[in-house]
Each structure stands twice: as C-alpha cells, then as structure tokens.
Amino acid sequence: MYISRLPLNVERRGALRLVSSPYRMHAAVEASFPPCATRECEEGRILWRIDQSPRSEEGVWLYVVSPERPDFSHIVEQCGWPTNPGWETKDYGPLLDRVGDGQVWRFRLKANPARKVKADLGRRSKNPKVIGKVQGHVTVEQQLKWLEDRSGSHGFSLVVDKDGFVQVSVSQRRTERSRREGSDVTICTAVYDGVLRVEDADAFRHALGFGIGRAKGFGCGLLTIMPTR
C-alpha cells in the first residue's frame, strides 16, 4: 500500500473544475493507475480526499491511498505546477505495521455520514417511498454520533477530555452535488478532526486501508493519522 499527496493550484481553471466535482476527481484519480493496476488488495483499496485548510498558506491537497504507486502527471498538467510536480508517495506499510492497541493518534476523516431509512419520522405527512433510501445526517450532533456509533467496529474509540467531551471537531459540513452518467448525485459530507485511541489494531488497520462509511468513490472515507506529539 502507498499513501500520496499532491498540492493543487486552485488558481487554475482545471483545478476548480476537478475540485468542484467529486465525479471528475474520482475519474482523475482512477486515471493515475494503468488499466491493469490493482484497485483493491488484502491491505486496502483506492481512497482519496481533498484537504482544504481554512488557512490559505496551507493550500489545497489531494491525498490518495492505493495498492499501487500512482502517477499524477495528468493531474499536475490540469491543476498543479507543471514546472514543479511536487507530489509525494510513500510506502504505507511501515505506518500500518506500527499500529498497536492502546496507541493515541490525531486523525482526520472526510466522511459521508448517512443512514438507510427504516421508518419515516417526518412530523407532517408520511412518505413510504423514503423507506430503504439513504439519507445524510445534517446536524453536528447527528454527524458526531454517526462517527461514535462506528468507531468500535473500526477498532478505535474517541478520546474524551477532562470535562467528558470527545476531542473531535466537525467542520466543512456541505451538500456536494455532481453529475454521473446523466443523473444527479447528492451527498452530505463532513470533515472530522480529533484524537482517537486504538482498541483493536487489526480492525483499525482495515479502516485505514478500506475507509469508513459510504461514497468512497466520491472522496469520502479516507482516514489519516498523525502522532499527537
């Protein structure tokens, strides 16, 4: 497995075109690998995420986790700095091998917090057509609970501070729209930043390699970690 990151020059029209469309960015990421390349293996699958920091000096970055080493030359031509390709690709294996029970890490996750409707809980008229459909969680409380509910099955817990609050912020809460094969695709997304504790190293490594939640092809699900220092 490999983890890569590439700076995006959002002053270029091509960058805005890709960043504004999860479907187009998905296609660009897929094109970073030859047709015969492995898209999924025992350790993980292709995942990607665009990081947009509120601080302009940190820029906009594309992160990719993949079974094979990517070539981002075509993305650089559209939305990078052609005179300075600037992407980094590292072997993900050493970090995955370091993961152990009880460790505490800082993390970032862009996710599609959603649920499959089991009952119409609308206060007014009921609509049986919504049963079985996927709907996004839209409030901070719902989105945070979504992550808490899934943390255990993915091998981690959210660290709680001395006042009993989980050390997680939920930001960049958006409704993203895209066109796919003539149809509109709408997903609710949120970015989680916080501190976690590894409870089951094997399950946690699986989450790092295969992602969390839905809409992985649309830039959601990639969980990245860094030391707390």
Secondary structure as the mmCIF struct_conf table of DSSP 4:
data_model
#
loop_
_struct_conf.conf_type_id
_struct_conf.id
_struct_conf.beg_label_comp_id
_struct_conf.beg_label_asym_id
_struct_conf.beg_label_seq_id
_struct_conf.end_label_comp_id
_struct_conf.end_label_asym_id
_struct_conf.end_label_seq_id
STRN STRN1 TYR A 2 LEU A 8
TURN_TY1_P TURN_TY1_P1 VAL A 10 GLU A 11
BEND BEND1 ARG A 12 ARG A 12
HELX_RH_AL_P HELX_RH_AL_P1 ARG A 13 VAL A 19
TURN_TY1_P TURN_TY1_P2 SER A 20 SER A 20
HELX_RH_AL_P HELX_RH_AL_P2 PRO A 22 GLU A 30
TURN_TY1_P TURN_TY1_P3 ALA A 31 SER A 32
BEND BEND2 PHE A 33 PHE A 33
TURN_TY1_P TURN_TY1_P4 PRO A 35 CYS A 36
BEND BEND3 ALA A 37 ALA A 37
BEND BEND4 ARG A 39 ARG A 39
STRN STRN2 GLU A 40 GLU A 40
BEND BEND5 GLU A 42 GLU A 43
STRN STRN3 ARG A 45 ARG A 45
STRN STRN4 LEU A 47 GLN A 52
BEND BEND6 PRO A 54 ARG A 55
HELX_RH_3T_P HELX_RH_3T_P1 SER A 56 GLU A 58
STRN STRN5 VAL A 60 SER A 66
BEND BEND7 PRO A 67 GLU A 68
HELX_RH_AL_P HELX_RH_AL_P3 SER A 73 CYS A 79
BEND BEND8 GLY A 80 GLY A 80
TURN_TY1_P TURN_TY1_P5 PRO A 82 THR A 83
STRN STRN6 GLU A 88 ASP A 91
BEND BEND9 TYR A 92 TYR A 92
HELX_RH_AL_P HELX_RH_AL_P4 GLY A 93 ARG A 98
TURN_TY1_P TURN_TY1_P6 ASP A 101 GLY A 102
STRN STRN7 VAL A 104 ALA A 111
STRN STRN8 ALA A 114 LYS A 116
BEND BEND10 LYS A 118 ALA A 119
BEND BEND11 ARG A 123 SER A 125
HELX_RH_3T_P HELX_RH_3T_P2 PRO A 128 VAL A 130
TURN_TY1_P TURN_TY1_P7 ILE A 131 GLY A 132
STRN STRN9 VAL A 134 GLY A 136
BEND BEND12 THR A 139 THR A 139
HELX_RH_AL_P HELX_RH_AL_P5 VAL A 140 SER A 151
HELX_RH_3T_P HELX_RH_3T_P3 GLY A 152 HIS A 154
TURN_TY1_P TURN_TY1_P8 GLY A 155 GLY A 155
STRN STRN10 PHE A 156 LEU A 158
STRN STRN11 VAL A 160 VAL A 160
TURN_TY1_P TURN_TY1_P9 LYS A 162 ASP A 163
BEND BEND13 GLY A 164 GLY A 164
STRN STRN12 VAL A 166 VAL A 166
BEND BEND14 GLN A 167 GLN A 167
STRN STRN13 VAL A 168 ARG A 180
TURN_TY1_P TURN_TY1_P10 GLU A 181 GLY A 182
STRN STRN14 SER A 183 VAL A 198
BEND BEND15 GLU A 199 GLU A 199
HELX_RH_AL_P HELX_RH_AL_P6 ALA A 201 PHE A 210
BEND BEND16 ILE A 212 ARG A 214
HELX_RH_3T_P HELX_RH_3T_P4 LYS A 216 PHE A 218
TURN_TY1_P TURN_TY1_P11 GLY A 219 GLY A 219
STRN STRN15 LEU A 223 PRO A 227
#
